[in-house]
């Protein structure tokens, strides 16, 4: 899906000012409200915009410890283990991966002891062979998409 310069401007506003009204976005962009709504509908339909929920901080919710836990799974049990991971509230993301493990999870915890309890829960899941944990010390680049959007927007206008 091609993202043009106007789409890039729309997406920038959505990311930088998520609580602004559609009317105000249209005014800021200098376009008709109907044009904006049509663009937003297309961006949602094409899967570029995937949600409108607020971004929440696990640390502010009392879970400041962040770890990445790689999970090795018994052959043929990837789906079962993936389903079981979804039942662990401290797992905020999980991905199938290539390399030394089968799944990579992003885990949050209240403290190191709590993290150990979560890891023990993972190890006890049927189909889990072993885990490998790496604790994050400091976030260096927060989750972001805007630089990518702007890069794509620049290449489509050339």
N, C-alpha and C positions, 0 to 999 in steps of 0.2 A: 504494500500500500504506500503510495507516494504521499509524503507530508510536504506541503508547499510552505511558502513564507507566511501566509496568513494562518495556516494551521499552527505553525511554530509560534506565532505571536499569541494565538489563543491558548495553546498549551502552556506557554510561559506565564500568562495571566492566571490560569487555573492553578499552577504550581506555586506561584508567588503570592497570590491573593485568593485562596480557596473559599473564603466566606463572602465573596462579593456576589451581587445579583447579576443575572443574565443581562438585565437592562444596563447596568453599570459597565459590564464587560463590553457590550456593544458600543456604548458611548465612548469608552476609552479607546477602543479599536477604530472608531470612526466608521462602523458598518451598521447595516440594518439589523435589528433584533432577529428577524426571520432568517437572515443569512447566517448569523451566529448559531441559532438553534439548529439549522440544517447542517452546519459544519459539526456541531457537537454530536448530533444524532449519527452522522457518518463516522466520526471518530469512535463513538461507542460501538456502533455496528461492526466496524472493522477491527475492534479489539484493541485499539490504541488507548482509549480511556477504559480502564477496567473497574473503576469503582469511585465512589465519592465519600467513603468513610474517613473519619479523622485518623490521623497518624497518632498512635499511642506510644508512650515510653514505658517499656517494662521496668526500667530503673525507677521511674517516678511511681510505679505501681508496687515498689518494694522488692524488685528483682534486678539488682544492679550487676550481678555476675553474668557474664556472657561467655559461652563456650561453644566450640564447634566440635561435635561428636560424630566421628566416622563410624559407621556400623557395617560389619561384615555379616552377611546372611548366608545361611545354608541354601544351596542351590534349590530352586523351585519354590522358595518361600518368600520371595521379594514382596509380592502383593500382600501376603498375610502380615509380614512385619510392618510394611507401610501402613496398613490399616491399624495395627496395634499402636504405632507411633502417634497416630492421630488422636488416640485416647489419652495421651500424656500431655497435660496442659502446659507444662514448661517447655515443650517443643513448639517453637513458634514458626519453624520452617523445616522442611525435609525435601531432599532432592535425590533422585537416582543419579549415580555418578560412575565415571570410569576410573580406573586406577586401582589402588590397593584395597579399597572398600567398595561397598555396594550402595550405601546411602550416606548422605551428609546431612546432619541435622544442626540446626541453630537452637541452642538451649539457653534459657535464662533461669537464674536461681536467686534465692534470697542471700545466700552466702556459700562458702566452699563446702560446708557440711551438707547443705541442701543439694548442691550440685552432685556430691558423691551419692546421695540417696537417689537422685534422678538417674544417674549412670547405672546404679545397681538395679533400678527398675528396668532399664533398657537391656542390661545383660541377662536379666531373668526372662525376657520375652522369648517364647518358643520360636526357634528359627534363627536367633541371634547367636553367632559364633563368638565374636569379640567386638570390642569397641576401642577406639583411640580418641582421646580427648585433648583438645588444645584450648586453653583459656585465653580469651582476648584481654589484653592489658589496657588498651586505649583505642578508641575509634579515630582513625586518621582521615578517612574520607567517608562521610555519612552517605547513606543510600541516596542516590540521586539519579535523575534521568534527564534533567534539563540540558546539560551539556551535550548529551547524545541527540536529543531532539533538535537543538540548535545546529549541530553538525549536519544532521540529515537535511534540515531546512535549507542550509547553505548550499549543499550539493545539488538539491533539486532545482534551485533557482539559477544555476550556472548553465 
